[in-house]
Amino acid sequence: MMRMRMRRTWEPHQGGMGVGLHPKIPTLAPAPVPVRWRLPRRHLPMARAARVNRCIPRERLNLAVVATQPEVPRTYDEAMASSASQMWKQAMDEEVACLRANQVWTLEELPKGVRSLPVKWVFTIKRDANGKIVRYKAHLVAKGFAQVEGRDFDEVFAPMSKHTTLRVLMALVAAADLELHQMDVKTVFLNGILEEEVYVLQPPGYDEGNWQKVCRLQKSLYGLKQAPHAWYTRLHEELKQMGFQVLQADPGLFFKEIQGERIYVLVYVDDLLVAAKSMATVNAVKNRLMSAFDFRDLGEARVFLGYEIDRNCKERTLTLSQKRFVTELVAKYGLEEVNPCKVPLSKALRVVGERLDVQQFPYGELVGSVLYLSVGTRPNISYSVGALSRDMSRPTVENWQAAKGVLRYLIDTKDMGITYAVKSRVGTLHGYSDSDYAGCVDTRRSTTGYVFLLAGGAVSWASRLQATVATSS
């Protein structure tokens, strides 16, 4: 005999025995195996009907920033259609004029069998420490992703200074009371000599003569894979002729001594810092560099790589902070009016709970932003950022709430920074290290942290999860 299971159904009243006797009274009807219990949608439990990812709506993101800042165009057509089209046109005119003055390319017919690289305009807005617009910038960039190794380029390595090196230099400037000035290079990559034969299309909006002709590059251009290497090689040769040596621990820092006075030049792509005891020495170095390259003298350093440099000449202190970056970050995620937190992360996170919709809630973008703070001027959030970074591939709603908790902590501590003073001796370096015991609730691995201080301020720190499980602290 075939075994039958009974399925609960909801049927309208049809009269007769054994059929639904009432439209609201369930009846039993035979059904083949397998079967599942079915209920109308209105009878589903409330927990299953709850809204997924109950977090800040995405519509709130970016509103505080977009309302107060001009939009940066992504293409040439968007720039010409924007309200600041005259400013963007002026920036592009300056870029093209500089390219022609430096004889970056020559117009030629494209040889047979050779492929030309496409180009595009990249627009940026440069601001000062107060967030005021200083300059509209436009760069002509080659789409270097289409280059072929061995044919279009060979060597691409170009060193840049480390954040630790920058902080050590700031500590030396404060402790020895050095002069600190800043410079940047106009169209930096145009100074590099190109060894390979590379062709690119003419700039959008600036066709010269026959549109069928292309630009054969004589010098490097933004976007080329070998452009940073060509620029660093050229700058290194010039500084070497000036008597500078490269620091072995960081090739982005150059130094030399003149009659017992040490001079430092820190290089980060197109931004330079010059530090020396006397103002005459600083001016001599700047004048020599400006005679060789198209440098812009920015005077005393105030903002460098997003770091705000605040010097108190009376107390002879130097403070590094990122207050404006924190303010913009909090406004971007719509948390200006929330209550601040006293600690960045109150407890260890566990990878449990409901998975987060990363398409709607940009968890990776938020963690990357606070990561830049933790490696820059905020060692007090290193542990929290490290814990949040472990779940980048599988974030949960709890991870998102914890990441916003770090932002709430930054609201109340945005004025914090690292202060270097002359009170400590220049050569005195203090280091501290500690670890917890089985602090990770998922793996039971311990977390090690360390910090090194110079001139009274932190210059190097880290908070890392140990590779193995420790049997003791």
RODO-2510 file (C-alpha; in nm, 4 decimals, decimal comma):
residues 473
     n   res          X          Y          Z
     1     m     0,0000     0,0000     0,0000
     2     m     0,1390     0,3396    -0,0927
     3     r     0,2107     0,5489     0,2130
     4     m     0,0593     0,8933     0,2023
     5     r     0,1373     1,2043     0,4029
     6     m    -0,1128     1,4714     0,4779
     7     r    -0,0501     1,8262     0,3606
     8     r    -0,2187     2,1234     0,5183
     9     t    -0,3915     2,3337     0,2562
    10     w    -0,6140     2,6400     0,2461
    11     e    -0,9020     2,5977     0,0025
    12     p    -1,2260     2,7856    -0,0571
    13     h    -1,5534     2,6348     0,0537
    14     q    -1,6899     2,3983    -0,2120
    15     g    -1,9547     2,2112    -0,0090
    16     g    -1,9773     1,8360     0,0391
    17     m    -1,8148     1,6105     0,2894
    18     g    -1,4367     1,5862     0,3181
    19     v    -1,3805     1,9068     0,1244
    20     g    -1,3142     2,2448     0,2832
    21     l    -1,6117     2,2972     0,5097
    22     h    -1,5260     2,6611     0,5694
    23     p    -1,3054     2,9085     0,3844
    24     k    -1,1012     2,9720     0,6988
    25     i    -1,0843     2,6145     0,8294
    26     p    -0,7945     2,3993     0,7032
    27     t    -0,8682     2,0508     0,5713
    28     l    -0,6521     1,7456     0,5214
    29     a    -0,5819     1,6321     0,1674
    30     p    -0,3536     1,3523     0,0436
    31     a    -0,0229     1,4494    -0,1119
    32     p     0,2710     1,2447    -0,2455
    33     v     0,6032     1,2227    -0,0626
    34     p     0,8068     1,4396    -0,0195
    35     v     0,6103     1,7391     0,1037
    36     r     0,6694     2,0485     0,3116
    37     w     0,4436     2,2520     0,5295
    38     r     0,3212     2,5573     0,3451
    39     l     0,1758     2,8674     0,5014
    40     p     0,0456     3,1810     0,3344
    41     r     0,2960     3,4699     0,3168
    42     r     0,0930     3,6703     0,5657
    43     h     0,1391     3,3953     0,8235
    44     l     0,5223     3,3852     0,8024
    45     p     0,7007     3,4539     1,1314
    46     m     0,7956     3,8162     1,1911
    47     a     1,1648     3,7299     1,2260
    48     r     1,1824     3,6082     0,8658
    49     a     1,0144     3,9193     0,7346
    50     a     1,2626     4,1509     0,9087
    51     r     1,4591     4,3872     0,6862
    52     v     1,8059     4,2644     0,5928
    53     n     2,1160     4,4674     0,6897
    54     r     1,9483     4,7167     0,9179
    55     c     2,2163     4,9868     0,8904
    56     i     2,2478     5,3426     0,7703
    57     p     2,0781     5,3751     0,4297
    58     r     2,3169     5,4216     0,1434
    59     e     2,1310     5,7349     0,0371
    60     r     2,2867     5,9143     0,3341
    61     l     2,6383     5,8398     0,2179
    62     n     2,8196     6,1242     0,0396
    63     l     2,5377     6,3784     0,0880
    64     a     2,7283     6,5925     0,3365
    65     v     3,0311     6,6067     0,1084
    66     v     2,8533     6,6447    -0,2233
    67     a     2,6472     6,9345    -0,0934
    68     t     2,9580     7,1419    -0,0081
    69     q     3,2200     7,0309    -0,2622
    70     p     3,2268     7,0676    -0,6410
    71     e     3,2049     6,7422    -0,8297
    72     v     3,5244     6,6205    -0,9928
    73     p     3,4552     6,5195    -1,3558
    74     r     3,5658     6,1805    -1,4835
    75     t     3,5891     6,2587    -1,8565
    76     y     3,6620     6,5498    -2,0871
    77     d     3,2940     6,5815    -2,1804
    78     e     3,1871     6,5942    -1,8150
    79     a     3,4442     6,8672    -1,7473
    80     m     3,3170     7,0804    -2,0338
    81     a     2,9566     7,0331    -1,9187
    82     s     3,0215     7,1113    -1,5512
    83     s     2,9634     7,4458    -1,3784
    84     a     3,3406     7,4873    -1,3350
    85     s     3,4152     7,4259    -1,7036
    86     q     3,6249     7,7415    -1,7328
    87     m     3,8495     7,6323    -1,4449
    88     w     3,8921     7,2838    -1,5910
    89     k     3,9604     7,4294    -1,9373
    90     q     4,2283     7,6536    -1,7909
    91     a     4,3857     7,3559    -1,6106
    92     m     4,3930     7,1535    -1,9348
    93     d     4,5403     7,4484    -2,1270
    94     e     4,8203     7,4747    -1,8726
    95     e     4,8869     7,1006    -1,8964
    96     v     4,9010     7,1017    -2,2769
    97     a     5,1196     7,4134    -2,2802
    98     c     5,3611     7,2460    -2,0420
    99     l     5,3657     6,9295    -2,2535
   100     r     5,4476     7,1279    -2,5656
   101     a     5,7088     7,3407    -2,3906
   102     n     5,8860     7,0278    -2,2670
   103     q     5,8675     6,8714    -2,6147
   104     v     5,7123     6,5572    -2,4723
   105     w     5,6073     6,4249    -2,8127
   106     t     5,6318     6,4711    -3,1860
   107     l     5,3437     6,4150    -3,4291
   108     e     5,4133     6,1276    -3,6645
   109     e     5,2384     5,8681    -3,8742
   110     l     5,1783     5,5444    -3,6876
   111     p     5,4142     5,2761    -3,8238
   112     k     5,2583     4,9578    -3,9544
   113     g     5,2254     4,6839    -3,6981
   114     v     5,2559     4,9285    -3,4052
   115     r     4,9698     4,9960    -3,1663
   116     s     4,9126     5,3411    -3,0139
   117     l     4,7998     5,3750    -2,6526
   118     p     4,4766     5,5608    -2,5682
   119     v     4,4879     5,8601    -2,3325
   120     k     4,2393     6,0335    -2,1017
   121     w     4,2130     6,3409    -1,8818
   122     v     4,2266     6,2972    -1,5032
   123     f     4,0988     6,5868    -1,2921
   124     t     4,1686     6,6662    -0,9258
   125     i     4,1122     6,9527    -0,6830
   126     k     4,3935     7,0562    -0,4493
   127     r     4,3034     7,2052    -0,1102
   128     d     4,4873     7,3674     0,1774
   129     a     4,4795     7,2735     0,5478
   130     n     4,1430     7,4512     0,5918
   131     g     3,9779     7,2674     0,3021
   132     k     3,9805     7,5745     0,0759
   133     i     4,0288     7,5097    -0,2954
   134     v     4,3795     7,6103    -0,3984
   135     r     4,4026     7,4800    -0,7508
   136     y     4,2192     7,2888    -1,0210
   137     k     4,4498     7,0294    -1,1753
   138     a     4,4254     6,8289    -1,4981
   139     h     4,6673     6,5581    -1,6068
   140     l     4,6887     6,3860    -1,9419
   141     v     4,7245     6,0168    -1,8584
   142     a     4,8162     5,7300    -2,0885
   143     k     4,6242     5,4077    -2,0372
   144     g     4,9285     5,2051    -1,9441
   145     f     4,7318     4,8870    -1,8806
   146     a     4,7532     4,8261    -2,2560
   147     q     5,1352     4,8209    -2,2528
   148     v     5,3203     4,4968    -2,3174
   149     e     5,6222     4,4072    -2,1047
   150     g     5,9418     4,3694    -2,3050
   151     r     5,8095     4,5805    -2,5908
   152     d     5,6706     4,8962    -2,4299
   153     f     5,8584     4,8893    -2,0985
   154     d     6,1245     4,7017    -1,8988
   155     e     6,2087     4,8449    -1,5547
   156     v     5,9210     4,9939    -1,3532
   157     f     6,0477     5,0066    -0,9928
   158     a     6,0419     5,3511    -0,8306
   159     p     6,0927     5,3832    -0,4516
   160     m     5,8905     5,6211    -0,2373
   161     s     5,9535     5,7330     0,1191
   162     k     5,7844     5,5411     0,3991
   163     h     5,5451     5,6877     0,6530
   164     t     5,7882     5,5884     0,9281
   165     t     6,0666     5,7847     0,7574
   166     l     5,8429     6,0914     0,7377
   167     r     5,7647     6,0737     1,1101
   168     v     6,1333     6,0265     1,1991
   169     l     6,2168     6,3345     0,9935
   170     m     5,9440     6,5314     1,1727
   171     a     6,0926     6,4216     1,5068
   172     l     6,4389     6,5391     1,3991
   173     v     6,2976     6,8703     1,2759
   174     a     6,1287     6,9305     1,6122
   175     a     6,4196     6,8117     1,8272
   176     a     6,6896     7,0032     1,6353
   177     d     6,4629     7,3006     1,5515
   178     l     6,5219     7,2699     1,1747
   179     e     6,3647     7,4745     0,8996
   180     l     6,1113     7,2700     0,7014
   181     h     5,9918     7,3749     0,3560
   182     q     5,7838     7,2034     0,0901
   183     m     5,8001     7,1874    -0,2900
   184     d     5,6141     7,0098    -0,5649
   185     v     5,6882     6,9481    -0,9311
   186     k     5,4697     7,0595    -1,2173
   187     t     5,4003     6,7707    -1,4553
   188     v     5,6487     6,5564    -1,2656
   189     f     5,6626     6,2570    -1,4997
   190     l     5,7451     6,4748    -1,7996
   191     n     6,0972     6,5141    -1,6612
   192     g     6,1819     6,1481    -1,7115
   193     i     6,3675     6,0457    -2,0265
   194     l     6,1885     5,7682    -2,2155
   195     e     6,4091     5,4949    -2,3591
   196     e     6,1395     5,2869    -2,5310
   197     e     5,9479     5,3766    -2,8493
   198     v     5,5910     5,4503    -2,7399
   199     y     5,3020     5,6060    -2,9370
   200     v     4,9843     5,7564    -2,7883
   201     l     4,6736     5,9166    -2,9343
   202     q     4,6343     6,2943    -2,9361
   203     p     4,4726     6,4514    -2,6257
   204     p     4,0898     6,4778    -2,6341
   205     g     3,9966     6,8326    -2,7294
   206     y     4,3466     6,9245    -2,8494
   207     d     4,3912     6,7656    -3,1907
   208     e     4,6734     6,9186    -3,3919
   209     g     4,6416     6,9126    -3,7696
   210     n     4,5724     6,5707    -3,9134
   211     w     4,3765     6,3615    -3,6637
   212     q     4,5269     6,0479    -3,8172
   213     k     4,8674     6,1350    -3,6755
   214     v     4,9718     6,0124    -3,3325
   215     c     5,2148     6,1332    -3,0679
   216     r     5,5508     5,9633    -3,0443
   217     l     5,6656     6,0162    -2,6866
   218     q     6,0122     6,1584    -2,6305
   219     k     5,9622     6,1822    -2,2539
   220     s     5,7541     5,9867    -2,0046
   221     l     5,3853     6,0588    -1,9521
   222     y     5,1441     5,9988    -1,6665
   223     g     5,0025     5,6488    -1,6741
   224     l     5,2991     5,4790    -1,8381
   225     k     5,4286     5,1914    -1,6310
   226     q     5,7882     5,3139    -1,6559
   227     a     5,7061     5,6812    -1,5826
   228     p     5,7760     5,6715    -1,2024
   229     h     6,1045     5,4898    -1,2609
   230     a     6,2164     5,7415    -1,5242
   231     w     6,1371     6,0363    -1,2953
   232     y     6,3116     5,8889    -0,9910
   233     t     6,6209     5,8085    -1,1988
   234     r     6,6402     6,1659    -1,3268
   235     l     6,5896     6,3190    -0,9805
   236     h     6,8395     6,0789    -0,8235
   237     e     7,1049     6,1821    -1,0751
   238     e     7,0440     6,5527    -1,0063
   239     l     7,0589     6,5138    -0,6263
   240     k     7,3729     6,3030    -0,6596
   241     q     7,5381     6,5847    -0,8544
   242     m     7,4426     6,8180    -0,5677
   243     g     7,6317     6,5947    -0,3252
   244     f     7,3365     6,4116    -0,1669
   245     q     7,3483     6,0471    -0,0624
   246     v     7,0626     5,7978    -0,0493
   247     l     6,9625     5,6558     0,2868
   248     q     7,0109     5,2784     0,2679
   249     a     6,7052     5,2055     0,4842
   250     d     6,4780     5,4222     0,2664
   251     p     6,5769     5,5320    -0,0879
   252     g     6,3164     5,8072    -0,0684
   253     l     6,5310     6,0109     0,1738
   254     f     6,8451     6,1972     0,0626
   255     f     7,0957     6,3701     0,2930
   256     k     7,4321     6,5463     0,2925
   257     e     7,6501     6,7443     0,5337
   258     i     7,8056     7,0872     0,4798
   259     q     8,0416     7,2092     0,7527
   260     g     7,8712     6,9930     1,0130
   261     e     7,5188     7,0926     0,9065
   262     r     7,3012     6,8068     0,7802
   263     i     7,0461     6,8670     0,5064
   264     y     6,7524     6,6332     0,4321
   265     v     6,5402     6,5975     0,1184
   266     l     6,2371     6,3669     0,1440
   267     v     6,0825     6,2587    -0,1879
   268     y     5,7316     6,1217    -0,2377
   269     v     5,6694     6,1151    -0,6143
   270     d     5,6171     6,4862    -0,6961
   271     d     5,6180     6,6220    -0,3375
   272     l     5,9428     6,7137    -0,1632
   273     l     6,0379     6,8270     0,1868
   274     v     6,3637     7,0151     0,2476
   275     a     6,4939     7,0379     0,6056
   276     a     6,8077     7,2171     0,7275
   277     k     6,9243     7,4268     1,0210
   278     s     6,9594     7,7572     0,8387
   279     m     6,7153     7,9220     0,6028
   280     a     7,0000     8,0132     0,3641
   281     t     7,0821     7,6450     0,3155
   282     v     6,7179     7,5593     0,2459
   283     n     6,6932     7,8366    -0,0140
   284     a     7,0157     7,7220    -0,1810
   285     v     6,8806     7,3693    -0,2223
   286     k     6,5452     7,4940    -0,3527
   287     n     6,7049     7,7300    -0,6039
   288     r     6,9261     7,4533    -0,7391
   289     l     6,6301     7,2179    -0,7810
   290     m     6,4137     7,4864    -0,9440
   291     s     6,6907     7,5556    -1,1956
   292     a     6,6907     7,1892    -1,3019
   293     f     6,3158     7,1153    -1,2854
   294     d     5,9890     7,3067    -1,2954
   295     f     5,9387     7,3088    -0,9164
   296     r     5,6826     7,5147    -0,7294
   297     d     5,7976     7,6620    -0,3966
   298     l     5,5199     7,6139    -0,1381
   299     g     5,7078     7,7768     0,1473
   300     e     5,6901     7,6406     0,5009
   301     a     5,5384     7,2933     0,5129
   302     r     5,1768     7,2916     0,6327
   303     v     5,0124     6,9899     0,4629
   304     f     5,2036     6,6903     0,3277
   305     l     5,0362     6,3702     0,2006
   306     g     4,7220     6,4634     0,3921
   307     y     4,9158     6,5161     0,7158
   308     e     4,8621     6,8531     0,8804
   309     i     5,1884     6,9917     1,0197
   310     d     5,1420     7,2354     1,3086
   311     r     5,4567     7,3955     1,4542
   312     n     5,4717     7,5943     1,7765
   313     c     5,7883     7,8010     1,7554
   314     k     5,7555     7,9283     2,1112
   315     e     5,7370     7,5820     2,2677
   316     r     5,9440     7,4284     1,9852
   317     t     5,7003     7,1463     1,9146
   318     l     5,5691     6,9890     1,5943
   319     t     5,2337     6,8101     1,5758
   320     l     5,1170     6,5745     1,3006
   321     s     4,7415     6,5226     1,2666
   322     q     4,4688     6,4382     1,0148
   323     k     4,1776     6,6424     1,1462
   324     r     4,0355     6,7410     0,8092
   325     f     4,0462     6,3836     0,6828
   326     v     3,8554     6,2633     0,9898
   327     t     3,5945     6,5379     0,9504
   328     e     3,5344     6,4510     0,5846
   329     l     3,5205     6,0788     0,6622
   330     v     3,2596     6,1221     0,9353
   331     a     3,0500     6,3472     0,7107
   332     k     3,0755     6,1009     0,4231
   333     y     2,9033     5,8288     0,6253
   334     g     2,6446     6,0607     0,7799
   335     l     2,7600     6,0286     1,1422
   336     e     2,8045     6,3946     1,2364
   337     e     2,5160     6,3987     1,4836
   338     v     2,5600     6,0560     1,6482
   339     n     2,6889     6,0112     1,9998
   340     p     3,0667     5,9539     2,0169
   341     c     3,2283     5,6420     2,1641
   342     k     3,4883     5,6432     2,4403
   343     v     3,6819     5,3472     2,2950
   344     p     3,7232     5,2423     1,9287
   345     l     3,6464     4,8721     1,9854
   346     s     3,5005     4,7456     2,3110
   347     k     3,5291     4,3709     2,2523
   348     a     3,6720     4,1096     2,0204
   349     l     3,4779     4,0453     1,7014
   350     r     3,3482     3,7060     1,5944
   351     v     3,2606     3,6110     1,2388
   352     v     2,9007     3,5256     1,3193
   353     g     2,5647     3,6704     1,2377
   354     e     2,4047     3,7919     0,9191
   355     r     2,6280     3,8507     0,6180
   356     l     2,6586     4,2122     0,5065
   357     d     2,5533     4,3259     0,1597
   358     v     2,8839     4,4839     0,0531
   359     q     2,7271     4,6238    -0,2646
   360     q     2,5015     4,8426    -0,0539
   361     f     2,7319     4,9041     0,2429
   362     p     3,0979     4,9688     0,1421
   363     y     3,2706     4,7880     0,4265
   364     g     3,6052     4,7584     0,2477
   365     e     3,6082     5,1291     0,1632
   366     l     3,5370     5,2273     0,5219
   367     v     3,8035     4,9969     0,6670
   368     g     4,0554     5,1209     0,4097
   369     s     3,9896     5,4811     0,5136
   370     v     4,0464     5,4179     0,8841
   371     l     4,3494     5,2047     0,7901
   372     y     4,5091     5,5151     0,6354
   373     l     4,4540     5,6927     0,9651
   374     s     4,6003     5,4065     1,1693
   375     v     4,9246     5,3959     0,9673
   376     g     4,9521     5,7747     0,9591
   377     t     4,8920     5,9545     1,2874
   378     r     4,6534     5,7375     1,4916
   379     p     4,8300     5,4414     1,6558
   380     n     4,5456     5,4242     1,9105
   381     i     4,3155     5,2588     1,6541
   382     s     4,5694     5,0090     1,5157
   383     y     4,4258     4,7138     1,7074
   384     s     4,0674     4,7975     1,6076
   385     v     4,1550     4,8365     1,2403
   386     g     4,3501     4,5110     1,2476
   387     a     4,0514     4,3263     1,3922
   388     l     3,8167     4,4732     1,1310
   389     s     4,0551     4,3916     0,8457
   390     r     4,0444     4,0178     0,9188
   391     d     3,6874     3,9933     0,7896
   392     m     3,7250     4,1852     0,4627
   393     s     3,6158     3,8866     0,2531
   394     r     3,3155     3,7903     0,4679
   395     p     3,1927     4,0924     0,6680
   396     t     2,8792     4,0684     0,8773
   397     v     2,6354     4,3286     1,0027
   398     e     2,8216     4,3219     1,3327
   399     n     3,1448     4,4122     1,1480
   400     w     2,9731     4,7101     0,9875
   401     q     2,8435     4,8336     1,3223
   402     a     3,1912     4,7913     1,4746
   403     a     3,3504     4,9871     1,1875
   404     k     3,1031     5,2697     1,2449
   405     g     3,1957     5,2490     1,6130
   406     v     3,5541     5,3395     1,5182
   407     l     3,4204     5,6446     1,3345
   408     r     3,2176     5,7413     1,6401
   409     y     3,5364     5,7218     1,8444
   410     l     3,7160     5,9450     1,5929
   411     i     3,4411     6,2083     1,6239
   412     d     3,5420     6,2807     1,9822
   413     t     3,9176     6,2485     1,9184
   414     k     3,9645     6,4125     1,5788
   415     d     4,1988     6,6758     1,7273
   416     m     4,4406     6,4093     1,8474
   417     g     4,7815     6,3840     1,6818
   418     i     5,1469     6,3033     1,7422
   419     t     5,3541     6,5769     1,9040
   420     y     5,7328     6,5888     1,8816
   421     a     5,9224     6,8216     2,1150
   422     v     6,2767     6,9400     2,1773
   423     k     6,2628     6,8176     2,5396
   424     s     6,3989     6,4738     2,4469
   425     r     6,7469     6,4208     2,3075
   426     v     6,7615     6,3655     1,9323
   427     g     6,9381     6,0301     1,9513
   428     t     6,7207     5,8766     2,2237
   429     l     6,4884     5,6066     2,0920
   430     h     6,2435     5,4335     2,3269
   431     g     6,0598     5,1145     2,2382
   432     y     5,7750     4,9265     2,4046
   433     s     5,6202     4,5897     2,3230
   434     d     5,3399     4,3804     2,4701
   435     s     5,0877     4,1133     2,3776
   436     d     4,7647     3,9629     2,5034
   437     y     4,7014     3,5917     2,5540
   438     a     4,4654     3,4064     2,3191
   439     g     4,2728     3,7260     2,2537
   440     c     4,1239     3,6117     1,9220
   441     v     3,8010     3,4319     2,0138
   442     d     3,7915     3,2476     1,6798
   443     t     4,1493     3,1114     1,6586
   444     r     4,2788     3,1697     2,0135
   445     r     4,5873     3,3375     1,8721
   446     s     4,7483     3,6276     2,0544
   447     t     4,8005     3,9834     1,9317
   448     t     5,1394     4,1564     1,9577
   449     g     5,1798     4,5324     1,9626
   450     y     5,4834     4,7595     1,9686
   451     v     5,5635     5,1308     1,9495
   452     f     5,8880     5,3272     1,9173
   453     l     5,9173     5,6882     2,0359
   454     l     6,1583     5,9584     1,9183
   455     a     6,1606     6,3154     2,0480
   456     g     5,8646     6,2287     2,2676
   457     g     5,6354     6,1115     1,9840
   458     a     5,5582     5,7812     1,8151
   459     v     5,7438     5,7139     1,4900
   460     s     5,6754     5,3430     1,4341
   461     w     5,4059     5,1086     1,5638
   462     a     5,2074     4,7974     1,4760
   463     s     4,9388     4,5638     1,6109
   464     r     4,9498     4,2181     1,4523
   465     l     4,7923     3,8802     1,5089
   466     q     5,0550     3,6155     1,5828
   467     a     5,1037     3,3423     1,3234
   468     t     5,0646     3,0495     1,5650
   469     v     4,8803     2,9666     1,8847
   470     a     5,0943     3,0454     2,1897
   471     t     5,0930     2,8276     2,5021
   472     s     5,1748     3,1252     2,7252
   473     s     5,1975     3,5018     2,7099
***
